[in-house]
Amino acid sequence: MYAFLLHLLIMAGIYSIGTLSLNFQVAISSLSNFGQAAFFAIGAYTSALMYMAGVPFIVCMLAAMAFSSVFALIIALPAKELKADYWAIMSIAAAETLRLFINNEKWLAEGPFGLRGIPRPLSEFFGSNYTLFYVFLVAIVLAMVYFFLNRLIASPFGRIMRGIRETDILMAAFGKNVFRCKVIAMVIGGMTGALAGSLYAHYITFISPEHFAPTLTFLIWTMMIVGGQGNITGSIVGALVITLLHTSTRFLKDLFYLPTDLIAALRTLLIGAMIIFFLVARPAGLLPEKKRTIYRPPDGGKH
């Protein structure tokens, strides 16, 4: 049970980072990103390949963020004239193109067979306590991402992005470069998503293109919907709830003697039911976005 709890905390922390990234892009910056799995994949493969080549772990994570930012630019710059719906199609198409490229080019990362035996950073120092160390490592990265995005959302840039979310025409009339702001938001979201992918790869020590199928994107979307769009604290809550639900289904096999393939189907069914329930009964999520109000004096400001 102790090992399961540590595993749950690690996976919830990793998914929280990915959900924070998506929440910033979608709910704050109005970018319909259905290709979040691509940033996970870039972070995972970049960090794993470089670390296996002897590069320090910190440098691997920074490189993963750099490559992810380049990919975000590649898919964002040609999408200048696209509206939200077409942006969503473009993002999922780009993510699938990347995944299929990795799958077919065996020289890059063993193709569909995946990378096995990915080393765990600093494992020689912690031995049997490594999982506990990784909990703290993920928690530190999560705290850094949370603090950074929280400050960014409260900054003038964050206020501009919320303004663009409400009415981009008005923000453009105020002289704001709407497209440039969206590109910056896409890059920031991609970089933070790559951090999650890097931590994921070094924890499970095996990655393949199947790990980054569109189902990963939809899983992270579910976490954001459940937690609350526009509330970054809700991203962590949603990730914890869905990770607990997603991970705990493994116990159904022993409790009810169910076959493994049925467990996978039930897991997908439960996630789908959660999406429908929250979209219908609580569309704002468990922690709705905090509305900011402007203070008005009781006398209406008259003197």
C-alpha positions as CSV (number, residue, x, y, z in Angstrom):
1,M,0.0,0.0,0.0
2,Y,2.9,2.3,0.8
3,A,4.4,1.7,-2.6
4,F,1.1,2.3,-4.3
5,L,0.7,5.6,-2.5
6,L,4.1,6.8,-3.6
7,H,3.3,5.8,-7.2
8,L,0.0,7.6,-7.0
9,L,1.7,10.8,-5.7
10,I,4.4,10.7,-8.4
11,M,1.9,10.1,-11.3
12,A,-0.5,12.7,-9.9
13,G,2.3,15.2,-9.7
14,I,3.5,14.6,-13.2
15,Y,0.0,14.8,-14.6
16,S,-0.5,18.0,-12.5
17,I,2.3,19.6,-14.4
18,G,0.8,18.6,-17.7
19,T,-2.6,19.8,-16.6
20,L,-1.2,23.2,-15.5
21,S,0.4,23.5,-18.9
22,L,-2.9,22.7,-20.7
23,N,-5.0,24.9,-18.4
24,F,-2.8,27.9,-19.1
25,Q,-3.1,27.4,-22.8
26,V,-6.8,26.6,-23.0
27,A,-8.5,28.3,-20.1
28,I,-6.3,31.3,-19.7
29,S,-5.0,31.9,-23.3
30,S,-8.0,30.5,-25.2
31,L,-5.8,28.1,-27.3
32,S,-7.7,24.9,-28.2
33,N,-4.7,22.6,-27.8
34,F,-5.6,18.9,-28.5
35,G,-1.9,18.0,-29.0
36,Q,-0.7,18.1,-25.4
37,A,0.7,14.6,-25.8
38,A,3.3,15.9,-28.3
39,F,4.9,18.1,-25.6
40,F,5.0,15.1,-23.3
41,A,6.6,13.0,-26.0
42,I,9.3,15.7,-26.8
43,G,10.1,16.0,-23.2
44,A,10.3,12.3,-22.6
45,Y,12.3,11.3,-25.6
46,T,14.7,14.3,-25.5
47,S,15.5,13.8,-21.8
48,A,15.8,10.0,-22.1
49,L,18.0,10.0,-25.2
50,M,20.3,12.8,-23.8
51,Y,20.6,11.2,-20.4
52,M,21.4,7.8,-21.9
53,A,24.2,9.6,-23.8
54,G,25.7,10.9,-20.5
55,V,24.3,14.4,-20.4
56,P,23.5,15.7,-16.9
57,F,19.8,15.4,-15.9
58,I,19.2,19.2,-15.4
59,V,20.7,19.9,-18.9
60,C,18.4,17.1,-20.3
61,M,15.3,18.8,-18.8
62,L,16.4,22.2,-20.2
63,A,17.0,20.7,-23.6
64,A,13.5,19.1,-23.5
65,M,12.0,22.5,-22.8
66,A,14.0,24.1,-25.6
67,F,13.0,21.5,-28.2
68,S,9.4,21.7,-27.0
69,S,9.4,25.5,-27.5
70,V,10.7,25.1,-31.0
71,F,7.9,22.6,-31.8
72,A,5.3,24.9,-30.3
73,L,6.6,27.7,-32.6
74,I,6.5,25.4,-35.6
75,I,2.9,24.5,-35.1
76,A,1.8,28.0,-33.9
77,L,3.4,30.3,-36.5
78,P,1.5,28.9,-39.6
79,A,-1.8,29.0,-37.6
80,K,-2.0,32.8,-37.6
81,E,-5.4,33.0,-39.4
82,L,-6.9,29.9,-37.8
83,K,-9.9,30.1,-35.4
84,A,-10.3,28.0,-32.3
85,D,-11.8,25.0,-33.9
86,Y,-9.2,24.8,-36.6
87,W,-6.4,25.4,-34.1
88,A,-7.6,22.3,-32.3
89,I,-7.5,20.2,-35.5
90,M,-4.1,21.5,-36.3
91,S,-2.7,20.7,-32.9
92,I,-3.9,17.1,-32.8
93,A,-2.7,16.6,-36.3
94,A,0.7,17.9,-35.4
95,A,0.9,15.7,-32.4
96,E,-0.1,12.6,-34.4
97,T,2.4,13.5,-37.1
98,L,5.2,13.6,-34.5
99,R,4.1,10.4,-32.9
100,L,4.0,8.5,-36.2
101,F,7.4,9.9,-37.2
102,I,8.9,8.6,-33.9
103,N,7.1,5.3,-34.5
104,N,8.4,4.8,-38.1
105,E,12.0,6.1,-37.7
106,K,13.7,3.3,-35.9
107,W,17.1,5.0,-36.0
108,L,15.8,7.8,-33.7
109,A,14.4,5.9,-30.7
110,E,13.9,2.3,-31.6
111,G,10.6,3.1,-33.4
112,P,7.6,1.1,-32.1
113,F,9.7,-1.0,-29.8
114,G,10.5,2.1,-27.6
115,L,13.3,3.0,-25.3
116,R,14.0,0.5,-22.6
117,G,16.1,0.8,-19.5
118,I,16.0,4.6,-19.2
119,P,18.3,5.5,-16.3
120,R,16.9,7.1,-13.2
121,P,18.8,10.2,-12.2
122,L,20.7,10.0,-8.9
123,S,19.5,6.4,-8.3
124,E,22.9,5.4,-7.0
125,F,22.6,7.7,-4.1
126,F,19.1,6.7,-2.9
127,G,18.9,2.9,-3.5
128,S,15.7,1.5,-2.1
129,N,14.4,5.0,-1.1
130,Y,14.5,6.2,-4.7
131,T,10.7,6.3,-5.1
132,L,10.4,8.5,-2.1
133,F,13.1,10.8,-3.5
134,Y,11.3,11.0,-6.8
135,V,8.1,12.1,-4.9
136,F,10.1,15.1,-3.6
137,L,11.7,15.8,-7.0
138,V,8.3,15.8,-8.7
139,A,6.8,18.0,-5.9
140,I,9.7,20.5,-6.3
141,V,9.2,20.8,-10.1
142,L,5.4,21.0,-9.6
143,A,5.8,23.8,-7.1
144,M,8.1,25.7,-9.4
145,V,5.7,25.4,-12.3
146,Y,2.7,26.3,-10.1
147,F,4.5,29.4,-8.7
148,F,5.7,30.5,-12.2
149,L,2.3,30.2,-13.8
150,N,0.5,31.8,-10.9
151,R,2.8,34.8,-11.1
152,L,2.5,34.9,-14.9
153,I,-1.3,34.8,-14.8
154,A,-1.4,37.7,-12.3
155,S,1.1,39.7,-14.4
156,P,0.1,42.3,-17.1
157,F,0.7,39.5,-19.7
158,G,-1.7,37.3,-17.9
159,R,-4.3,40.0,-17.9
160,I,-3.8,40.6,-21.6
161,M,-4.3,36.8,-22.2
162,R,-7.5,36.8,-20.3
163,G,-8.6,39.8,-22.2
164,I,-7.9,38.1,-25.5
165,R,-9.8,35.1,-24.2
166,E,-12.9,37.3,-23.7
167,T,-12.6,39.4,-26.8
168,D,-9.6,39.4,-29.0
169,I,-11.0,42.1,-31.3
170,L,-11.2,44.6,-28.4
171,M,-7.6,43.7,-27.3
172,A,-6.4,44.2,-30.8
173,A,-8.2,47.6,-30.9
174,F,-6.2,48.5,-27.8
175,G,-3.0,47.9,-29.7
176,K,-2.1,44.4,-28.4
177,N,-0.5,41.9,-30.7
178,V,-3.0,39.1,-30.2
179,F,-1.2,36.5,-32.3
180,R,2.2,37.2,-30.7
181,C,0.6,36.7,-27.3
182,K,-0.9,33.4,-28.3
183,V,2.4,32.2,-29.7
184,I,4.1,33.1,-26.4
185,A,1.4,31.3,-24.5
186,M,1.8,28.2,-26.7
187,V,5.5,28.2,-26.1
188,I,5.2,28.5,-22.4
189,G,2.6,25.7,-22.2
190,G,4.8,23.5,-24.4
191,M,7.9,24.0,-22.2
192,T,6.0,23.2,-19.0
193,G,4.4,20.2,-20.7
194,A,7.9,18.9,-21.7
195,L,8.9,19.0,-18.0
196,A,6.1,16.5,-17.3
197,G,7.3,14.3,-20.1
198,S,10.8,14.3,-18.9
199,L,9.8,13.3,-15.3
200,Y,7.5,10.6,-16.7
201,A,10.2,9.0,-18.9
202,H,12.8,8.7,-16.0
203,Y,10.2,7.3,-13.6
204,I,8.7,4.5,-15.7
205,T,12.1,3.9,-17.5
206,F,10.4,2.7,-20.7
207,I,8.6,4.8,-23.3
208,S,7.2,4.1,-26.7
209,P,5.0,6.0,-29.2
210,E,1.9,4.3,-27.8
211,H,2.4,6.1,-24.5
212,F,1.8,9.4,-26.3
213,A,-1.4,8.5,-28.2
214,P,-4.3,11.0,-28.3
215,T,-5.8,9.2,-25.3
216,L,-3.1,10.9,-23.1
217,T,-4.2,14.3,-24.3
218,F,-7.9,13.5,-23.5
219,L,-6.9,12.2,-20.1
220,I,-5.2,15.5,-19.3
221,W,-8.2,17.4,-20.7
222,T,-10.4,15.4,-18.3
223,M,-8.2,16.4,-15.4
224,M,-8.5,20.0,-16.4
225,I,-12.3,19.8,-16.7
226,V,-12.8,18.0,-13.4
227,G,-10.4,20.4,-11.5
228,G,-11.8,23.6,-13.0
229,Q,-10.8,25.5,-16.1
230,G,-9.0,28.7,-15.4
231,N,-8.1,27.7,-11.9
232,I,-4.5,26.4,-11.6
233,T,-5.1,25.0,-8.2
234,G,-8.0,23.0,-9.7
235,S,-5.5,21.5,-12.2
236,I,-3.7,19.8,-9.3
237,V,-7.0,18.7,-7.7
238,G,-8.3,17.3,-11.0
239,A,-5.1,15.5,-11.7
240,L,-5.1,13.9,-8.3
241,V,-8.8,12.8,-8.6
242,I,-8.4,11.3,-12.1
243,T,-5.1,9.7,-11.4
244,L,-6.6,8.0,-8.3
245,L,-9.5,6.8,-10.4
246,H,-7.3,5.8,-13.3
247,T,-4.8,3.9,-11.1
248,S,-7.1,2.3,-8.7
249,T,-8.9,0.3,-11.4
250,R,-6.1,-2.2,-11.3
251,F,-7.5,-3.5,-8.0
252,L,-10.8,-4.5,-9.7
253,K,-8.9,-7.4,-11.3
254,D,-8.2,-9.0,-7.9
255,L,-11.5,-8.1,-6.3
256,F,-13.8,-9.3,-9.1
257,Y,-11.5,-11.6,-11.0
258,L,-11.9,-9.6,-14.2
259,P,-9.7,-10.0,-17.3
260,T,-7.1,-7.4,-18.0
261,D,-8.6,-6.2,-21.3
262,L,-12.0,-5.6,-19.5
263,I,-10.2,-3.5,-16.9
264,A,-8.8,-1.3,-19.6
265,A,-12.3,-0.9,-21.1
266,L,-13.8,-0.1,-17.7
267,R,-11.1,2.5,-17.0
268,T,-12.0,4.3,-20.3
269,L,-15.7,4.0,-19.5
270,L,-15.1,5.6,-16.0
271,I,-13.1,8.5,-17.5
272,G,-15.8,9.1,-20.1
273,A,-18.5,9.1,-17.4
274,M,-16.5,11.6,-15.4
275,I,-16.3,14.0,-18.4
276,I,-20.1,13.7,-19.1
277,F,-21.0,14.2,-15.4
278,F,-18.9,17.3,-15.0
279,L,-19.8,18.9,-18.3
280,V,-23.5,18.5,-17.4
281,A,-23.7,18.8,-13.6
282,R,-20.6,21.0,-12.8
283,P,-19.1,22.5,-16.0
284,A,-17.0,24.9,-13.9
285,G,-15.2,21.9,-12.2
286,L,-14.4,21.3,-8.6
287,L,-12.6,24.6,-8.2
288,P,-14.1,27.2,-10.6
289,E,-12.1,30.1,-11.8
290,K,-12.0,33.0,-9.4
291,K,-13.8,36.0,-10.7
292,R,-12.0,39.3,-10.2
293,T,-14.2,42.2,-9.3
294,I,-13.4,45.9,-9.4
295,Y,-14.1,47.7,-6.2
296,R,-16.5,50.6,-6.4
297,P,-17.0,53.1,-3.6
298,P,-20.4,53.1,-1.9
299,D,-21.1,56.6,-3.2
300,G,-20.3,55.6,-6.8
301,G,-17.0,57.5,-6.7
302,K,-18.7,60.9,-6.4
303,H,-17.1,63.6,-4.2
